[in-house]
Amino acid sequence: MINNVHLSRKERTMAGKHKILCVEDEALLLEDLQEELEDAGYEVRTACNGVEAVRQIKLDRPDLILCDMMMPELDGPTLFKAIRRELPSMDAVPFVFLTAKATREDIIAGKKMGVDDYLTKPIDYDLLLATVETRLGQVSRIEERNRNRLQAIHAQILKLKSARGAIKVSMVTDMRQLVAPINSALLELGCEVRTVSEGALNESTFDPKEDNIVFFVCSSNVQRYLNDLKAQGTRKSETRFVLLAAPNMSDGAREGFLKSGIDDIIEYPYKPVEIFKQVVDHLRDPEAAAGSQLAS
């Protein structure tokens, strides 16, 4: 339903303002929500149903979603499940339901589903603003911890690299736009990065022995290549193989890639801290980092 959504956060038109998507089919309530939130200093996008909400998400990723439960075309619970299932990069975006019938059973069902909070109608706007502020504050604290962790890893990489020299990295995929941010980050660290098409795997023109780390974007061609390489027994032990998993990848698929020689798997949407950790592991002990699967 919402596959192929462009998820990059656009440059904010109003610096410092959080973006809130309000999804509500009652026009007067939607107008009131927008007015109250804008008066509080938030940037607000509106949608009258779940289908329109999907369109808004395609245009710009919100920082928080306020969503009515009962709507035509695509209701709140269905929209929530679709976002959590199909857009892993939005897992940290708080989702708050607006409902006229928040019974104990409804709230328990929503909590089990993973909804962050409930607000009952008629809306208490003081409570609404406090809930929004609290949820966004929690996200900001998590993002700050992640930034600090990323900075620490970045400094560690630069220190280790100065002793070992440049790291050679290959990114195997036909989806160059998908890995462009990763490539840029690795280049900033001083890595030597090349992007290899899946066609090179089929034509046997790709030689991983030249690399310290190879990132493979999940595909059937990649799995065939890895199986063939393992059968031939020609893999260089010092080269680390890392799989960039497909969204919602099954446990069975993961197990299949690990058996074919993958050393580690990074879940979509490929957080920079996880990418950098692979570089740190290689710099600390290249043979141990790459040889775990070969020894098994």
RAFENKA-V567558 format. One record per run of one state. SS is the DSSP state (~ for helix, > for strand, _ for the rest). FROM is the first residue (numbers start at 1). TO is the last residue. Records with the same first field share a line. If there is no record, write none. Layout:
SS=FROM-TO, FROM-TO
This chain:
_=1-18, 24-26, 40-42, 48-49, 60-63, 69-75, 87-87, 91-93, 100-103, 114-116, 121-124, 165-167, 173-175, 189-191, 197-197, 203-207, 211-212, 218-219, 233-239, 245-250, 260-263, 267-271, 285-285, 296-296
>=19-23, 43-47, 64-68, 94-99, 117-120, 168-172, 192-196, 213-217, 240-244, 264-266
~=27-39, 50-59, 76-86, 88-90, 104-113, 125-164, 176-188, 198-202, 208-210, 220-232, 251-259, 272-284, 286-295
